[in-house]
């Protein structure tokens, strides 16, 4: 059986590099706006996922295998 190779540290470094590239050339106020928007996106996604989890806990509710991003 083939083993899946997964390197958490490398994945984190790649994510950080992608964010740095996205922020490159932004002013401080632009960076602040970027992070405020990303925070709002995260909050909306968390709320959506929490609502989905609550629906799944209700008896008689069919489980939807696909989670739709907000």
PyMOL commands that set and color helices and strands:
alter all, ss='L'
color gray80, all
select helices_A, chain A and resi 8-23+28-57
alter helices_A, ss='H'
color red, helices_A
deselect
rebuild
show_as cartoon
